[in-house]
Amino acid sequence: MNLRPIDEFFLNKYEPAKSCLQALRQFMLNYHPAITEEWKYKLPFYYYKGKMFCYFWVDKKSGQPYIGIVEGGRIEHPMLVQGDRKRMKIFT
């Protein structure tokens, strides 16, 4: 059975990150019909009305999953961390 790379991304993660990411995926895809999922830059990206909105990733050091907000630099919220990123912020 040949899986799509985006499906392999979710299936190849270790628990508990795997379950967390799969739950986030289902939540995101069921939240609004204008949200779509695409495989870009070797990560799952989510688009809203055709525009990049966010992506999912797992931190290499901590193993914790996070959500990257594409235009997060425009949002001021204490839970969003910019780090060295110019445009994006992450929510861990």
N, CA and C atoms as an extended XYZ file, in Angstrom:
276
Properties=species:S:1:pos:R:3:atomname:S:1:resname:S:1:resid:I:1 pbc="F F F"
N         0.838       -1.178        0.000 N   MET     1
C         0.000        0.000        0.000 CA  MET     1
C         0.885        1.245        0.000 C   MET     1
N         0.707        2.107       -0.972 N   ASN     2
C         1.468        3.348       -1.055 CA  ASN     2
C         0.716        4.469       -0.353 C   ASN     2
N         1.356        5.014        0.657 N   LEU     3
C         0.770        6.136        1.378 CA  LEU     3
C         1.307        7.436        0.817 C   LEU     3
N         0.507        8.464        0.919 N   ARG     4
C         0.977        9.793        0.531 CA  ARG     4
C         1.997       10.270        1.569 C   ARG     4
N         2.965       11.084        1.155 N   PRO     5
C         3.960       11.582        2.116 CA  PRO     5
C         3.327       12.266        3.328 C   PRO     5
N         2.241       12.973        3.120 N   ILE     6
C         1.593       13.664        4.245 CA  ILE     6
C         1.034       12.664        5.252 C   ILE     6
N         0.507       11.537        4.764 N   ASP     7
C         0.002       10.502        5.674 CA  ASP     7
C         1.153        9.821        6.408 C   ASP     7
N         2.263        9.591        5.713 N   GLU     8
C         3.447        9.000        6.342 CA  GLU     8
C         3.987        9.895        7.450 C   GLU     8
N         3.936       11.215        7.230 N   PHE     9
C         4.394       12.162        8.248 CA  PHE     9
C         3.715       11.871        9.583 C   PHE     9
N         2.401       11.723        9.558 N   PHE    10
C         1.646       11.496       10.790 CA  PHE    10
C         1.855       10.087       11.341 C   PHE    10
N         1.908        9.101       10.481 N   LEU    11
C         2.037        7.712       10.934 CA  LEU    11
C         3.420        7.379       11.480 C   LEU    11
N         4.451        8.082       11.024 N   ASN    12
C         5.822        7.772       11.430 CA  ASN    12
C         6.277        8.478       12.702 C   ASN    12
N         5.419        9.250       13.324 N   LYS    13
C         5.790        9.926       14.572 CA  LYS    13
C         5.621        8.962       15.744 C   LYS    13
N         6.350        9.230       16.816 N   TYR    14
C         6.248        8.434       18.035 CA  TYR    14
C         5.209        9.049       18.967 C   TYR    14
N         4.614        8.187       19.775 N   GLU    15
C         3.671        8.655       20.796 CA  GLU    15
C         4.438        9.414       21.870 C   GLU    15
N         3.856       10.401       22.501 N   PRO    16
C         2.500       10.902       22.363 CA  PRO    16
C         2.325       11.943       21.253 C   PRO    16
N         3.436       12.343       20.593 N   ALA    17
C         3.335       13.349       19.530 CA  ALA    17
C         2.427       12.872       18.398 C   ALA    17
N         2.478       11.590       18.091 N   LYS    18
C         1.673       11.034       16.997 CA  LYS    18
C         0.183       11.281       17.227 C   LYS    18
N        -0.319       10.924       18.385 N   SER    19
C        -1.744       11.108       18.688 CA  SER    19
C        -2.125       12.579       18.713 C   SER    19
N        -1.249       13.395       19.263 N   CYS    20
C        -1.501       14.834       19.322 CA  CYS    20
C        -1.623       15.414       17.915 C   CYS    20
N        -0.678       15.086       17.044 N   LEU    21
C        -0.699       15.598       15.672 CA  LEU    21
C        -1.901       15.083       14.890 C   LEU    21
N        -2.260       13.826       15.089 N   GLN    22
C        -3.423       13.280       14.387 CA  GLN    22
C        -4.708       13.966       14.850 C   GLN    22
N        -4.808       14.257       16.141 N   ALA    23
C        -5.985       14.969       16.656 CA  ALA    23
C        -6.035       16.390       16.107 C   ALA    23
N        -4.883       17.059       16.072 N   LEU    24
C        -4.832       18.411       15.502 CA  LEU    24
C        -5.222       18.398       14.026 C   LEU    24
N        -4.767       17.395       13.320 N   ARG    25
C        -5.096       17.269       11.890 CA  ARG    25
C        -6.604       17.159       11.692 C   ARG    25
N        -7.231       16.271       12.436 N   GLN    26
C        -8.679       16.094       12.306 CA  GLN    26
C        -9.432       17.355       12.706 C   GLN    26
N        -8.987       17.987       13.784 N   PHE    27
C        -9.630       19.226       14.217 CA  PHE    27
C        -9.546       20.281       13.120 C   PHE    27
N        -8.350       20.455       12.573 N   MET    28
C        -8.135       21.481       11.550 CA  MET    28
C        -8.993       21.215       10.318 C   MET    28
N        -9.010       19.985        9.837 N   LEU    29
C        -9.750       19.662        8.616 CA  LEU    29
C       -11.261       19.712        8.817 C   LEU    29
N       -11.726       19.496       10.035 N   ASN    30
C       -13.164       19.542       10.309 CA  ASN    30
C       -13.651       20.912       10.761 C   ASN    30
N       -12.722       21.827       11.030 N   TYR    31
C       -13.091       23.127       11.583 CA  TYR    31
C       -13.878       23.990       10.600 C   TYR    31
N       -13.434       24.015        9.349 N   HIS    32
C       -14.082       24.868        8.344 CA  HIS    32
C       -13.854       24.252        6.968 C   HIS    32
N       -14.872       24.246        6.108 N   PRO    33
C       -14.714       23.628        4.784 CA  PRO    33
C       -13.696       24.332        3.881 C   PRO    33
N       -13.342       25.574        4.190 N   ALA    34
C       -12.364       26.299        3.369 CA  ALA    34
C       -10.922       25.990        3.773 C   ALA    34
N       -10.732       25.163        4.798 N   ILE    35
C        -9.379       24.773        5.216 CA  ILE    35
C        -8.991       23.504        4.474 C   ILE    35
N        -7.842       23.559        3.809 N   THR    36
C        -7.335       22.411        3.061 CA  THR    36
C        -5.927       22.071        3.548 C   THR    36
N        -5.521       20.846        3.276 N   GLU    37
C        -4.228       20.333        3.707 CA  GLU    37
C        -3.367       20.079        2.475 C   GLU    37
N        -2.106       20.516        2.538 N   GLU    38
C        -1.170       20.275        1.437 CA  GLU    38
C         0.193       19.896        1.999 C   GLU    38
N         0.930       19.123        1.236 N   TRP    39
C         2.286       18.717        1.587 CA  TRP    39
C         3.252       19.694        0.935 C   TRP    39
N         3.869       20.570        1.724 N   LYS    40
C         4.822       21.561        1.229 CA  LYS    40
C         6.059       21.557        2.113 C   LYS    40
N         7.225       21.676        1.509 N   TYR    41
C         8.486       21.765        2.253 CA  TYR    41
C         8.662       20.591        3.226 C   TYR    41
N         8.120       19.437        2.859 N   LYS    42
C         8.190       18.215        3.665 CA  LYS    42
C         7.473       18.349        5.008 C   LYS    42
N         6.424       19.158        5.047 N   LEU    43
C         5.566       19.265        6.221 CA  LEU    43
C         4.124       19.463        5.822 C   LEU    43
N         3.202       19.129        6.725 N   PRO    44
C         1.791       19.373        6.435 CA  PRO    44
C         1.448       20.847        6.664 C   PRO    44
N         1.014       21.493        5.608 N   PHE    45
C         0.574       22.884        5.680 CA  PHE    45
C        -0.933       22.930        5.547 C   PHE    45
N        -1.525       23.909        6.203 N   TYR    46
C        -2.972       24.107        6.134 CA  TYR    46
C        -3.237       25.483        5.549 C   TYR    46
N        -4.173       25.486        4.610 N   TYR    47
C        -4.528       26.696        3.876 CA  TYR    47
C        -5.963       27.072        4.205 C   TYR    47
N        -6.206       28.362        4.276 N   TYR    48
C        -7.569       28.859        4.445 CA  TYR    48
C        -7.895       29.706        3.225 C   TYR    48
N        -8.893       29.273        2.495 N   LYS    49
C        -9.300       29.940        1.248 CA  LYS    49
C        -8.107       30.132        0.312 C   LYS    49
N        -7.267       29.104        0.224 N   GLY    50
C        -6.146       29.111       -0.704 CA  GLY    50
C        -4.893       29.811       -0.221 C   GLY    50
N        -4.905       30.360        1.003 N   LYS    51
C        -3.730       31.057        1.531 CA  LYS    51
C        -3.138       30.264        2.689 C   LYS    51
N        -1.798       30.165        2.693 N   MET    52
C        -1.098       29.455        3.757 CA  MET    52
C        -1.474       30.033        5.107 C   MET    52
N        -1.853       29.139        6.018 N   PHE    53
C        -2.288       29.577        7.341 CA  PHE    53
C        -1.344       29.063        8.438 C   PHE    53
N        -1.130       27.744        8.463 N   CYS    54
C        -0.273       27.180        9.505 CA  CYS    54
C         0.303       25.838        9.057 C   CYS    54
N         1.212       25.305        9.879 N   TYR    55
C         1.805       23.991        9.613 CA  TYR    55
C         2.036       23.294       10.941 C   TYR    55
N         2.244       21.985       10.876 N   PHE    56
C         2.552       21.195       12.068 CA  PHE    56
C         3.981       20.682       11.960 C   PHE    56
N         4.654       20.622       13.104 N   TRP    57
C         6.011       20.100       13.144 CA  TRP    57
C         6.291       19.575       14.541 C   TRP    57
N         7.397       18.836       14.683 N   VAL    58
C         7.827       18.326       15.981 CA  VAL    58
C         9.215       18.888       16.265 C   VAL    58
N         9.374       19.507       17.426 N   ASP    59
C        10.653       20.075       17.826 CA  ASP    59
C        11.688       18.964       17.959 C   ASP    59
N        12.836       19.157       17.328 N   LYS    60
C        13.868       18.119       17.313 CA  LYS    60
C        14.464       17.863       18.699 C   LYS    60
N        14.598       18.904       19.512 N   LYS    61
C        15.207       18.736       20.835 CA  LYS    61
C        14.238       18.142       21.851 C   LYS    61
N        13.053       18.711       21.932 N   SER    62
C        12.102       18.285       22.969 CA  SER    62
C        11.189       17.145       22.531 C   SER    62
N        11.021       16.966       21.212 N   GLY    63
C        10.090       15.961       20.707 CA  GLY    63
C         8.635       16.387       20.796 C   GLY    63
N         8.408       17.636       21.181 N   GLN    64
C         7.051       18.150       21.344 CA  GLN    64
C         6.506       18.690       20.021 C   GLN    64
N         5.259       18.362       19.712 N   PRO    65
C         4.654       18.912       18.498 CA  PRO    65
C         4.318       20.388       18.692 C   PRO    65
N         4.303       21.113       17.586 N   TYR    66
C         3.874       22.509       17.658 CA  TYR    66
C         3.175       22.915       16.374 C   TYR    66
N         2.474       24.029       16.462 N   ILE    67
C         1.790       24.620       15.312 CA  ILE    67
C         2.552       25.879       14.945 C   ILE    67
N         2.966       25.980       13.688 N   GLY    68
C         3.603       27.189       13.190 CA  GLY    68
C         2.554       28.045       12.495 C   GLY    68
N         2.447       29.296       12.901 N   ILE    69
C         1.486       30.222       12.303 CA  ILE    69
C         2.236       31.036       11.253 C   ILE    69
N         1.815       30.936       10.000 N   VAL    70
C         2.559       31.526        8.886 CA  VAL    70
C         2.741       33.030        9.047 C   VAL    70
N         1.716       33.777        9.315 N   GLU    71
C         1.846       35.224        9.510 CA  GLU    71
C         1.804       35.570       10.995 C   GLU    71
N         2.388       34.704       11.803 N   GLY    72
C         2.381       34.901       13.247 CA  GLY    72
C         3.068       36.172       13.696 C   GLY    72
N         3.994       36.692       12.897 N   GLY    73
C         4.666       37.939       13.233 CA  GLY    73
C         3.716       39.116       13.338 C   GLY    73
N         2.537       38.980       12.778 N   ARG    74
C         1.528       40.046       12.837 CA  ARG    74
C         0.610       39.916       14.052 C   ARG    74
N         0.767       38.827       14.802 N   ILE    75
C        -0.124       38.552       15.926 CA  ILE    75
C         0.645       38.716       17.235 C   ILE    75
N         0.094       39.493       18.144 N   GLU    76
C         0.670       39.624       19.480 CA  GLU    76
C        -0.132       38.747       20.427 C   GLU    76
N         0.501       37.698       20.925 N   HIS    77
C        -0.141       36.807       21.891 CA  HIS    77
C         0.962       36.172       22.727 C   HIS    77
N         0.788       36.103       24.044 N   PRO    78
C         1.855       35.576       24.903 CA  PRO    78
C         2.211       34.110       24.657 C   PRO    78
N         1.323       33.342       24.041 N   MET    79
C         1.597       31.925       23.785 CA  MET    79
C         2.335       31.692       22.463 C   MET    79
N         2.492       32.735       21.656 N   LEU    80
C         3.196       32.609       20.376 CA  LEU    80
C         4.641       33.051       20.540 C   LEU    80
N         5.565       32.235       20.047 N   VAL    81
C         6.996       32.501       20.169 CA  VAL    81
C         7.582       32.711       18.781 C   VAL    81
N         8.296       33.818       18.598 N   GLN    82
C         8.879       34.106       17.291 CA  GLN    82
C        10.284       33.541       17.146 C   GLN    82
N        11.079       33.599       18.184 N   GLY    83
C        12.451       33.108       18.085 CA  GLY    83
C        13.202       33.849       16.990 C   GLY    83
N        13.922       33.126       16.137 N   ASP    84
C        14.689       33.733       15.046 CA  ASP    84
C        13.885       33.848       13.756 C   ASP    84
N        12.610       33.530       13.808 N   ARG    85
C        11.785       33.566       12.597 CA  ARG    85
C        11.379       34.998       12.280 C   ARG    85
N        11.288       35.322       10.987 N   LYS    86
C        10.888       36.669       10.580 CA  LYS    86
C         9.380       36.801       10.460 C   LYS    86
N         8.737       35.835        9.811 N   ARG    87
C         7.298       35.889        9.546 CA  ARG    87
C         6.478       35.062       10.508 C   ARG    87
N         7.009       33.943       10.879 N   MET    88
C         6.218       32.943       11.587 CA  MET    88
C         6.461       32.980       13.087 C   MET    88
N         5.446       32.531       13.806 N   LYS    89
C         5.565       32.279       15.237 CA  LYS    89
C         5.034       30.878       15.474 C   LYS    89
N         5.454       30.293       16.582 N   ILE    90
C         4.975       28.945       16.883 CA  ILE    90
C         4.184       28.947       18.181 C   ILE    90
N         3.265       28.008       18.240 N   PHE    91
C         2.461       27.753       19.429 CA  PHE    91
C         2.802       26.346       19.882 C   PHE    91
N         3.390       26.235       21.086 N   THR    92
C         3.794       24.914       21.575 CA  THR    92
C         2.849       24.397       22.630 C   THR    92
